[in-house]
Amino acid sequence: MTKDQKVVAIQEIKDLLQDAKVVYVADLEGLNAAKSSDFRRQAFKQNIKVKVVKNTLLQKAMEQIEGVDYSEMFQSFKGNSALMISETANAPAKLIQGFRKKEEKPALKSAFVQETFYVGDNNLDMLANIKSREEMIGEIIGLLQSPIQRVVSALQNKPETVEAKAEEAAPAVEETPAPEAPEAPAAESTDETPAAE
């Protein structure tokens, strides 16, 4: 690789890393062309960018990124490395986990997620269980909606409850004037007699 090619490659990596909030570095070594292609296809479906990179170029690109010190990850840059960039914190970890149900690789080398560094494949389960921004928003909305749904439900049931109470109260009202019932028909018959005249 010429010096110019290296400069171009570093710039491409920097462009990927710029403003990235979720950065994984994985080991894809041992995956044949078909499996590697399948991994990339699944990554693409989940909006995960995958780029196989040289460790030295990745390190140089990371050193040039302002605002984030990626140096904790450098120790994991050995052998074959694939850079994975995603918007969703747990998506690359879940992809790796899903792929590993059939294969030994890919293996997680390191990750930068939610401003925290994770080094080593032993962090894969923890990363897969991190709630994505969308999942957290969904849970918060669910928690906020729960009391509102109770209020709406109570309001929707209230007319039925009022009617039921009115029906229960109505017989009680009817029962109270029941002893006075003979007087009421007498008043009615008095009214009817003048009408007949």
Biotite code that builds the C-alpha atoms (Angstrom):
import biotite.structure as struc

atoms = struc.array([
    struc.Atom([0.000, 0.000, 0.000], chain_id="A", res_id=1, res_name="MET", atom_name="CA", element="C"),
    struc.Atom([1.486, 3.338, -1.019], chain_id="A", res_id=2, res_name="THR", atom_name="CA", element="C"),
    struc.Atom([1.614, 6.344, 1.238], chain_id="A", res_id=3, res_name="LYS", atom_name="CA", element="C"),
    struc.Atom([-1.187, 8.025, -0.722], chain_id="A", res_id=4, res_name="ASP", atom_name="CA", element="C"),
    struc.Atom([-3.367, 4.921, -0.436], chain_id="A", res_id=5, res_name="GLN", atom_name="CA", element="C"),
    struc.Atom([-2.782, 4.875, 3.308], chain_id="A", res_id=6, res_name="LYS", atom_name="CA", element="C"),
    struc.Atom([-3.804, 8.531, 3.579], chain_id="A", res_id=7, res_name="VAL", atom_name="CA", element="C"),
    struc.Atom([-7.004, 7.784, 1.637], chain_id="A", res_id=8, res_name="VAL", atom_name="CA", element="C"),
    struc.Atom([-7.729, 4.692, 3.771], chain_id="A", res_id=9, res_name="ALA", atom_name="CA", element="C"),
    struc.Atom([-7.207, 6.643, 7.026], chain_id="A", res_id=10, res_name="ILE", atom_name="CA", element="C"),
    struc.Atom([-9.534, 9.383, 5.771], chain_id="A", res_id=11, res_name="GLN", atom_name="CA", element="C"),
    struc.Atom([-12.226, 6.802, 4.925], chain_id="A", res_id=12, res_name="GLU", atom_name="CA", element="C"),
    struc.Atom([-11.986, 5.379, 8.451], chain_id="A", res_id=13, res_name="ILE", atom_name="CA", element="C"),
    struc.Atom([-12.092, 8.874, 9.950], chain_id="A", res_id=14, res_name="LYS", atom_name="CA", element="C"),
    struc.Atom([-15.230, 9.652, 7.926], chain_id="A", res_id=15, res_name="ASP", atom_name="CA", element="C"),
    struc.Atom([-16.879, 6.540, 9.377], chain_id="A", res_id=16, res_name="LEU", atom_name="CA", element="C"),
    struc.Atom([-15.801, 7.385, 12.927], chain_id="A", res_id=17, res_name="LEU", atom_name="CA", element="C"),
    struc.Atom([-16.736, 11.072, 12.789], chain_id="A", res_id=18, res_name="GLN", atom_name="CA", element="C"),
    struc.Atom([-19.706, 11.633, 15.133], chain_id="A", res_id=19, res_name="ASP", atom_name="CA", element="C"),
    struc.Atom([-20.087, 7.849, 15.667], chain_id="A", res_id=20, res_name="ALA", atom_name="CA", element="C"),
    struc.Atom([-21.635, 7.028, 19.039], chain_id="A", res_id=21, res_name="LYS", atom_name="CA", element="C"),
    struc.Atom([-21.429, 3.238, 18.626], chain_id="A", res_id=22, res_name="VAL", atom_name="CA", element="C"),
    struc.Atom([-18.119, 1.739, 17.464], chain_id="A", res_id=23, res_name="VAL", atom_name="CA", element="C"),
    struc.Atom([-17.302, -1.976, 17.552], chain_id="A", res_id=24, res_name="TYR", atom_name="CA", element="C"),
    struc.Atom([-14.130, -3.719, 16.409], chain_id="A", res_id=25, res_name="VAL", atom_name="CA", element="C"),
    struc.Atom([-14.606, -7.414, 15.678], chain_id="A", res_id=26, res_name="ALA", atom_name="CA", element="C"),
    struc.Atom([-12.496, -10.314, 14.506], chain_id="A", res_id=27, res_name="ASP", atom_name="CA", element="C"),
    struc.Atom([-13.938, -11.911, 11.352], chain_id="A", res_id=28, res_name="LEU", atom_name="CA", element="C"),
    struc.Atom([-10.901, -14.132, 10.725], chain_id="A", res_id=29, res_name="GLU", atom_name="CA", element="C"),
    struc.Atom([-11.872, -17.671, 9.798], chain_id="A", res_id=30, res_name="GLY", atom_name="CA", element="C"),
    struc.Atom([-15.104, -16.732, 8.021], chain_id="A", res_id=31, res_name="LEU", atom_name="CA", element="C"),
    struc.Atom([-14.994, -17.865, 4.412], chain_id="A", res_id=32, res_name="ASN", atom_name="CA", element="C"),
    struc.Atom([-16.109, -15.533, 1.619], chain_id="A", res_id=33, res_name="ALA", atom_name="CA", element="C"),
    struc.Atom([-19.739, -16.757, 1.674], chain_id="A", res_id=34, res_name="ALA", atom_name="CA", element="C"),
    struc.Atom([-20.091, -16.416, 5.457], chain_id="A", res_id=35, res_name="LYS", atom_name="CA", element="C"),
    struc.Atom([-18.321, -13.058, 5.447], chain_id="A", res_id=36, res_name="SER", atom_name="CA", element="C"),
    struc.Atom([-20.682, -11.877, 2.719], chain_id="A", res_id=37, res_name="SER", atom_name="CA", element="C"),
    struc.Atom([-23.680, -13.145, 4.701], chain_id="A", res_id=38, res_name="ASP", atom_name="CA", element="C"),
    struc.Atom([-22.434, -11.270, 7.794], chain_id="A", res_id=39, res_name="PHE", atom_name="CA", element="C"),
    struc.Atom([-22.124, -8.047, 5.806], chain_id="A", res_id=40, res_name="ARG", atom_name="CA", element="C"),
    struc.Atom([-25.585, -8.533, 4.290], chain_id="A", res_id=41, res_name="ARG", atom_name="CA", element="C"),
    struc.Atom([-27.165, -8.981, 7.734], chain_id="A", res_id=42, res_name="GLN", atom_name="CA", element="C"),
    struc.Atom([-25.252, -5.943, 9.008], chain_id="A", res_id=43, res_name="ALA", atom_name="CA", element="C"),
    struc.Atom([-26.502, -3.861, 6.070], chain_id="A", res_id=44, res_name="PHE", atom_name="CA", element="C"),
    struc.Atom([-30.125, -4.869, 6.832], chain_id="A", res_id=45, res_name="LYS", atom_name="CA", element="C"),
    struc.Atom([-29.644, -3.573, 10.387], chain_id="A", res_id=46, res_name="GLN", atom_name="CA", element="C"),
    struc.Atom([-27.989, -0.303, 9.293], chain_id="A", res_id=47, res_name="ASN", atom_name="CA", element="C"),
    struc.Atom([-24.595, -1.384, 10.614], chain_id="A", res_id=48, res_name="ILE", atom_name="CA", element="C"),
    struc.Atom([-21.619, -0.271, 8.516], chain_id="A", res_id=49, res_name="LYS", atom_name="CA", element="C"),
    struc.Atom([-18.860, -2.891, 8.344], chain_id="A", res_id=50, res_name="VAL", atom_name="CA", element="C"),
    struc.Atom([-15.375, -2.201, 7.014], chain_id="A", res_id=51, res_name="LYS", atom_name="CA", element="C"),
    struc.Atom([-12.398, -4.548, 7.227], chain_id="A", res_id=52, res_name="VAL", atom_name="CA", element="C"),
    struc.Atom([-9.424, -2.408, 8.213], chain_id="A", res_id=53, res_name="VAL", atom_name="CA", element="C"),
    struc.Atom([-5.716, -2.640, 8.897], chain_id="A", res_id=54, res_name="LYS", atom_name="CA", element="C"),
    struc.Atom([-5.029, -2.242, 12.611], chain_id="A", res_id=55, res_name="ASN", atom_name="CA", element="C"),
    struc.Atom([-2.321, 0.406, 12.159], chain_id="A", res_id=56, res_name="THR", atom_name="CA", element="C"),
    struc.Atom([-4.544, 2.508, 9.895], chain_id="A", res_id=57, res_name="LEU", atom_name="CA", element="C"),
    struc.Atom([-7.506, 2.152, 12.278], chain_id="A", res_id=58, res_name="LEU", atom_name="CA", element="C"),
    struc.Atom([-5.352, 3.284, 15.183], chain_id="A", res_id=59, res_name="GLN", atom_name="CA", element="C"),
    struc.Atom([-4.009, 6.274, 13.235], chain_id="A", res_id=60, res_name="LYS", atom_name="CA", element="C"),
    struc.Atom([-7.523, 7.290, 12.193], chain_id="A", res_id=61, res_name="ALA", atom_name="CA", element="C"),
    struc.Atom([-8.770, 6.992, 15.784], chain_id="A", res_id=62, res_name="MET", atom_name="CA", element="C"),
    struc.Atom([-5.866, 9.075, 17.058], chain_id="A", res_id=63, res_name="GLU", atom_name="CA", element="C"),
    struc.Atom([-6.931, 11.868, 14.702], chain_id="A", res_id=64, res_name="GLN", atom_name="CA", element="C"),
    struc.Atom([-10.559, 11.946, 15.890], chain_id="A", res_id=65, res_name="ILE", atom_name="CA", element="C"),
    struc.Atom([-11.194, 14.909, 18.168], chain_id="A", res_id=66, res_name="GLU", atom_name="CA", element="C"),
    struc.Atom([-13.331, 14.599, 21.285], chain_id="A", res_id=67, res_name="GLY", atom_name="CA", element="C"),
    struc.Atom([-12.846, 10.853, 21.895], chain_id="A", res_id=68, res_name="VAL", atom_name="CA", element="C"),
    struc.Atom([-9.714, 9.118, 23.159], chain_id="A", res_id=69, res_name="ASP", atom_name="CA", element="C"),
    struc.Atom([-9.948, 5.612, 21.677], chain_id="A", res_id=70, res_name="TYR", atom_name="CA", element="C"),
    struc.Atom([-6.578, 4.533, 23.150], chain_id="A", res_id=71, res_name="SER", atom_name="CA", element="C"),
    struc.Atom([-8.248, 1.964, 25.460], chain_id="A", res_id=72, res_name="GLU", atom_name="CA", element="C"),
    struc.Atom([-9.227, -0.020, 22.375], chain_id="A", res_id=73, res_name="MET", atom_name="CA", element="C"),
    struc.Atom([-5.765, -0.107, 20.781], chain_id="A", res_id=74, res_name="PHE", atom_name="CA", element="C"),
    struc.Atom([-4.589, -3.124, 22.802], chain_id="A", res_id=75, res_name="GLN", atom_name="CA", element="C"),
    struc.Atom([-7.252, -5.256, 21.068], chain_id="A", res_id=76, res_name="SER", atom_name="CA", element="C"),
    struc.Atom([-6.070, -4.390, 17.547], chain_id="A", res_id=77, res_name="PHE", atom_name="CA", element="C"),
    struc.Atom([-4.367, -7.668, 16.635], chain_id="A", res_id=78, res_name="LYS", atom_name="CA", element="C"),
    struc.Atom([-5.004, -9.949, 13.681], chain_id="A", res_id=79, res_name="GLY", atom_name="CA", element="C"),
    struc.Atom([-7.972, -9.395, 11.384], chain_id="A", res_id=80, res_name="ASN", atom_name="CA", element="C"),
    struc.Atom([-10.159, -6.401, 12.335], chain_id="A", res_id=81, res_name="SER", atom_name="CA", element="C"),
    struc.Atom([-13.542, -5.263, 11.109], chain_id="A", res_id=82, res_name="ALA", atom_name="CA", element="C"),
    struc.Atom([-14.859, -1.865, 12.106], chain_id="A", res_id=83, res_name="LEU", atom_name="CA", element="C"),
    struc.Atom([-18.614, -1.804, 12.832], chain_id="A", res_id=84, res_name="MET", atom_name="CA", element="C"),
    struc.Atom([-20.484, 1.499, 13.110], chain_id="A", res_id=85, res_name="ILE", atom_name="CA", element="C"),
    struc.Atom([-24.122, 1.655, 14.203], chain_id="A", res_id=86, res_name="SER", atom_name="CA", element="C"),
    struc.Atom([-26.757, 4.057, 15.498], chain_id="A", res_id=87, res_name="GLU", atom_name="CA", element="C"),
    struc.Atom([-28.191, 1.411, 17.847], chain_id="A", res_id=88, res_name="THR", atom_name="CA", element="C"),
    struc.Atom([-26.017, 0.556, 20.850], chain_id="A", res_id=89, res_name="ALA", atom_name="CA", element="C"),
    struc.Atom([-26.730, -3.166, 21.005], chain_id="A", res_id=90, res_name="ASN", atom_name="CA", element="C"),
    struc.Atom([-27.257, -3.947, 17.291], chain_id="A", res_id=91, res_name="ALA", atom_name="CA", element="C"),
    struc.Atom([-23.661, -5.038, 16.463], chain_id="A", res_id=92, res_name="PRO", atom_name="CA", element="C"),
    struc.Atom([-23.484, -7.185, 19.613], chain_id="A", res_id=93, res_name="ALA", atom_name="CA", element="C"),
    struc.Atom([-26.784, -8.881, 18.766], chain_id="A", res_id=94, res_name="LYS", atom_name="CA", element="C"),
    struc.Atom([-25.608, -9.447, 15.195], chain_id="A", res_id=95, res_name="LEU", atom_name="CA", element="C"),
    struc.Atom([-22.374, -11.061, 16.424], chain_id="A", res_id=96, res_name="ILE", atom_name="CA", element="C"),
    struc.Atom([-24.311, -13.181, 18.933], chain_id="A", res_id=97, res_name="GLN", atom_name="CA", element="C"),
    struc.Atom([-26.781, -14.328, 16.294], chain_id="A", res_id=98, res_name="GLY", atom_name="CA", element="C"),
    struc.Atom([-24.009, -15.237, 13.880], chain_id="A", res_id=99, res_name="PHE", atom_name="CA", element="C"),
    struc.Atom([-22.107, -17.133, 16.574], chain_id="A", res_id=100, res_name="ARG", atom_name="CA", element="C"),
    struc.Atom([-24.986, -19.551, 17.068], chain_id="A", res_id=101, res_name="LYS", atom_name="CA", element="C"),
    struc.Atom([-23.590, -21.345, 13.987], chain_id="A", res_id=102, res_name="LYS", atom_name="CA", element="C"),
    struc.Atom([-19.964, -20.136, 13.880], chain_id="A", res_id=103, res_name="GLU", atom_name="CA", element="C"),
    struc.Atom([-17.050, -19.534, 16.250], chain_id="A", res_id=104, res_name="GLU", atom_name="CA", element="C"),
    struc.Atom([-16.493, -16.081, 14.780], chain_id="A", res_id=105, res_name="LYS", atom_name="CA", element="C"),
    struc.Atom([-16.944, -13.153, 14.703], chain_id="A", res_id=106, res_name="PRO", atom_name="CA", element="C"),
    struc.Atom([-15.455, -12.323, 18.071], chain_id="A", res_id=107, res_name="ALA", atom_name="CA", element="C"),
    struc.Atom([-15.698, -8.962, 19.777], chain_id="A", res_id=108, res_name="LEU", atom_name="CA", element="C"),
    struc.Atom([-12.355, -7.239, 20.204], chain_id="A", res_id=109, res_name="LYS", atom_name="CA", element="C"),
    struc.Atom([-13.515, -3.956, 21.688], chain_id="A", res_id=110, res_name="SER", atom_name="CA", element="C"),
    struc.Atom([-16.332, -1.451, 21.596], chain_id="A", res_id=111, res_name="ALA", atom_name="CA", element="C"),
    struc.Atom([-17.128, 2.172, 22.350], chain_id="A", res_id=112, res_name="PHE", atom_name="CA", element="C"),
    struc.Atom([-20.783, 2.456, 23.350], chain_id="A", res_id=113, res_name="VAL", atom_name="CA", element="C"),
    struc.Atom([-22.563, 5.248, 25.237], chain_id="A", res_id=114, res_name="GLN", atom_name="CA", element="C"),
    struc.Atom([-19.227, 6.924, 25.991], chain_id="A", res_id=115, res_name="GLU", atom_name="CA", element="C"),
    struc.Atom([-17.870, 3.746, 27.639], chain_id="A", res_id=116, res_name="THR", atom_name="CA", element="C"),
    struc.Atom([-15.152, 1.367, 26.425], chain_id="A", res_id=117, res_name="PHE", atom_name="CA", element="C"),
    struc.Atom([-15.526, -2.414, 26.473], chain_id="A", res_id=118, res_name="TYR", atom_name="CA", element="C"),
    struc.Atom([-12.461, -4.538, 25.699], chain_id="A", res_id=119, res_name="VAL", atom_name="CA", element="C"),
    struc.Atom([-12.702, -8.275, 25.151], chain_id="A", res_id=120, res_name="GLY", atom_name="CA", element="C"),
    struc.Atom([-15.226, -10.809, 23.867], chain_id="A", res_id=121, res_name="ASP", atom_name="CA", element="C"),
    struc.Atom([-16.435, -11.428, 27.438], chain_id="A", res_id=122, res_name="ASN", atom_name="CA", element="C"),
    struc.Atom([-18.371, -8.131, 27.194], chain_id="A", res_id=123, res_name="ASN", atom_name="CA", element="C"),
    struc.Atom([-20.537, -9.340, 24.302], chain_id="A", res_id=124, res_name="LEU", atom_name="CA", element="C"),
    struc.Atom([-23.540, -10.461, 26.409], chain_id="A", res_id=125, res_name="ASP", atom_name="CA", element="C"),
    struc.Atom([-23.511, -7.240, 28.399], chain_id="A", res_id=126, res_name="MET", atom_name="CA", element="C"),
    struc.Atom([-23.424, -5.165, 25.199], chain_id="A", res_id=127, res_name="LEU", atom_name="CA", element="C"),
    struc.Atom([-26.236, -7.201, 23.636], chain_id="A", res_id=128, res_name="ALA", atom_name="CA", element="C"),
    struc.Atom([-28.401, -6.445, 26.685], chain_id="A", res_id=129, res_name="ASN", atom_name="CA", element="C"),
    struc.Atom([-27.836, -2.692, 26.560], chain_id="A", res_id=130, res_name="ILE", atom_name="CA", element="C"),
    struc.Atom([-31.129, -1.052, 25.753], chain_id="A", res_id=131, res_name="LYS", atom_name="CA", element="C"),
    struc.Atom([-31.144, 0.926, 22.567], chain_id="A", res_id=132, res_name="SER", atom_name="CA", element="C"),
    struc.Atom([-32.288, 4.538, 22.558], chain_id="A", res_id=133, res_name="ARG", atom_name="CA", element="C"),
    struc.Atom([-35.528, 3.478, 20.858], chain_id="A", res_id=134, res_name="GLU", atom_name="CA", element="C"),
    struc.Atom([-36.173, 0.735, 23.444], chain_id="A", res_id=135, res_name="GLU", atom_name="CA", element="C"),
    struc.Atom([-35.582, 3.166, 26.307], chain_id="A", res_id=136, res_name="MET", atom_name="CA", element="C"),
    struc.Atom([-37.879, 5.780, 24.745], chain_id="A", res_id=137, res_name="ILE", atom_name="CA", element="C"),
    struc.Atom([-40.511, 3.078, 24.247], chain_id="A", res_id=138, res_name="GLY", atom_name="CA", element="C"),
    struc.Atom([-40.264, 2.034, 27.896], chain_id="A", res_id=139, res_name="GLU", atom_name="CA", element="C"),
    struc.Atom([-40.489, 5.635, 29.097], chain_id="A", res_id=140, res_name="ILE", atom_name="CA", element="C"),
    struc.Atom([-43.529, 6.280, 26.889], chain_id="A", res_id=141, res_name="ILE", atom_name="CA", element="C"),
    struc.Atom([-45.077, 3.068, 28.213], chain_id="A", res_id=142, res_name="GLY", atom_name="CA", element="C"),
    struc.Atom([-44.496, 4.172, 31.797], chain_id="A", res_id=143, res_name="LEU", atom_name="CA", element="C"),
    struc.Atom([-45.939, 7.616, 31.080], chain_id="A", res_id=144, res_name="LEU", atom_name="CA", element="C"),
    struc.Atom([-48.940, 6.197, 29.248], chain_id="A", res_id=145, res_name="GLN", atom_name="CA", element="C"),
    struc.Atom([-49.799, 3.721, 31.984], chain_id="A", res_id=146, res_name="SER", atom_name="CA", element="C"),
    struc.Atom([-51.287, 6.301, 34.423], chain_id="A", res_id=147, res_name="PRO", atom_name="CA", element="C"),
    struc.Atom([-52.963, 8.122, 31.533], chain_id="A", res_id=148, res_name="ILE", atom_name="CA", element="C"),
    struc.Atom([-54.532, 4.875, 30.333], chain_id="A", res_id=149, res_name="GLN", atom_name="CA", element="C"),
    struc.Atom([-55.878, 4.250, 33.839], chain_id="A", res_id=150, res_name="ARG", atom_name="CA", element="C"),
    struc.Atom([-57.420, 7.725, 33.932], chain_id="A", res_id=151, res_name="VAL", atom_name="CA", element="C"),
    struc.Atom([-58.921, 7.312, 30.450], chain_id="A", res_id=152, res_name="VAL", atom_name="CA", element="C"),
    struc.Atom([-60.218, 3.883, 31.393], chain_id="A", res_id=153, res_name="SER", atom_name="CA", element="C"),
    struc.Atom([-61.731, 5.261, 34.585], chain_id="A", res_id=154, res_name="ALA", atom_name="CA", element="C"),
    struc.Atom([-63.354, 8.102, 32.651], chain_id="A", res_id=155, res_name="LEU", atom_name="CA", element="C"),
    struc.Atom([-64.704, 5.703, 30.044], chain_id="A", res_id=156, res_name="GLN", atom_name="CA", element="C"),
    struc.Atom([-66.145, 3.470, 32.761], chain_id="A", res_id=157, res_name="ASN", atom_name="CA", element="C"),
    struc.Atom([-67.471, 6.368, 34.811], chain_id="A", res_id=158, res_name="LYS", atom_name="CA", element="C"),
    struc.Atom([-70.733, 6.911, 32.841], chain_id="A", res_id=159, res_name="PRO", atom_name="CA", element="C"),
    struc.Atom([-71.525, 3.205, 33.201], chain_id="A", res_id=160, res_name="GLU", atom_name="CA", element="C"),
    struc.Atom([-70.738, 3.432, 36.899], chain_id="A", res_id=161, res_name="THR", atom_name="CA", element="C"),
    struc.Atom([-72.921, 6.531, 37.310], chain_id="A", res_id=162, res_name="VAL", atom_name="CA", element="C"),
    struc.Atom([-75.779, 4.847, 35.419], chain_id="A", res_id=163, res_name="GLU", atom_name="CA", element="C"),
    struc.Atom([-75.376, 1.711, 37.503], chain_id="A", res_id=164, res_name="ALA", atom_name="CA", element="C"),
    struc.Atom([-75.440, 3.765, 40.697], chain_id="A", res_id=165, res_name="LYS", atom_name="CA", element="C"),
    struc.Atom([-78.466, 5.681, 39.423], chain_id="A", res_id=166, res_name="ALA", atom_name="CA", element="C"),
    struc.Atom([-80.250, 2.394, 38.715], chain_id="A", res_id=167, res_name="GLU", atom_name="CA", element="C"),
    struc.Atom([-79.316, 1.098, 42.148], chain_id="A", res_id=168, res_name="GLU", atom_name="CA", element="C"),
    struc.Atom([-80.435, 4.352, 43.728], chain_id="A", res_id=169, res_name="ALA", atom_name="CA", element="C"),
    struc.Atom([-83.644, 4.541, 41.667], chain_id="A", res_id=170, res_name="ALA", atom_name="CA", element="C"),
    struc.Atom([-85.222, 1.402, 43.201], chain_id="A", res_id=171, res_name="PRO", atom_name="CA", element="C"),
    struc.Atom([-84.336, 2.760, 46.609], chain_id="A", res_id=172, res_name="ALA", atom_name="CA", element="C"),
    struc.Atom([-86.158, 6.014, 45.745], chain_id="A", res_id=173, res_name="VAL", atom_name="CA", element="C"),
    struc.Atom([-89.109, 4.059, 44.382], chain_id="A", res_id=174, res_name="GLU", atom_name="CA", element="C"),
    struc.Atom([-89.229, 1.942, 47.511], chain_id="A", res_id=175, res_name="GLU", atom_name="CA", element="C"),
    struc.Atom([-89.415, 4.997, 49.736], chain_id="A", res_id=176, res_name="THR", atom_name="CA", element="C"),
    struc.Atom([-92.523, 6.507, 48.099], chain_id="A", res_id=177, res_name="PRO", atom_name="CA", element="C"),
    struc.Atom([-94.144, 3.062, 47.775], chain_id="A", res_id=178, res_name="ALA", atom_name="CA", element="C"),
    struc.Atom([-96.137, 3.444, 51.034], chain_id="A", res_id=179, res_name="PRO", atom_name="CA", element="C"),
    struc.Atom([-97.420, 6.774, 49.690], chain_id="A", res_id=180, res_name="GLU", atom_name="CA", element="C"),
    struc.Atom([-98.513, 5.096, 46.461], chain_id="A", res_id=181, res_name="ALA", atom_name="CA", element="C"),
    struc.Atom([-102.252, 5.051, 47.347], chain_id="A", res_id=182, res_name="PRO", atom_name="CA", element="C"),
    struc.Atom([-102.203, 8.825, 47.699], chain_id="A", res_id=183, res_name="GLU", atom_name="CA", element="C"),
    struc.Atom([-100.565, 9.293, 44.290], chain_id="A", res_id=184, res_name="ALA", atom_name="CA", element="C"),
    struc.Atom([-103.296, 7.380, 42.361], chain_id="A", res_id=185, res_name="PRO", atom_name="CA", element="C"),
    struc.Atom([-105.943, 9.294, 44.246], chain_id="A", res_id=186, res_name="ALA", atom_name="CA", element="C"),
    struc.Atom([-104.444, 12.525, 43.024], chain_id="A", res_id=187, res_name="ALA", atom_name="CA", element="C"),
    struc.Atom([-104.370, 11.133, 39.506], chain_id="A", res_id=188, res_name="GLU", atom_name="CA", element="C"),
    struc.Atom([-108.025, 10.072, 39.607], chain_id="A", res_id=189, res_name="SER", atom_name="CA", element="C"),
    struc.Atom([-109.013, 13.518, 40.825], chain_id="A", res_id=190, res_name="THR", atom_name="CA", element="C"),
    struc.Atom([-107.195, 14.969, 37.867], chain_id="A", res_id=191, res_name="ASP", atom_name="CA", element="C"),
    struc.Atom([-108.906, 12.562, 35.495], chain_id="A", res_id=192, res_name="GLU", atom_name="CA", element="C"),
    struc.Atom([-112.446, 13.262, 36.717], chain_id="A", res_id=193, res_name="THR", atom_name="CA", element="C"),
    struc.Atom([-112.373, 16.973, 35.877], chain_id="A", res_id=194, res_name="PRO", atom_name="CA", element="C"),
    struc.Atom([-110.871, 16.105, 32.510], chain_id="A", res_id=195, res_name="ALA", atom_name="CA", element="C"),
    struc.Atom([-113.847, 13.819, 31.811], chain_id="A", res_id=196, res_name="ALA", atom_name="CA", element="C"),
    struc.Atom([-116.235, 16.687, 32.568], chain_id="A", res_id=197, res_name="GLU", atom_name="CA", element="C"),
])
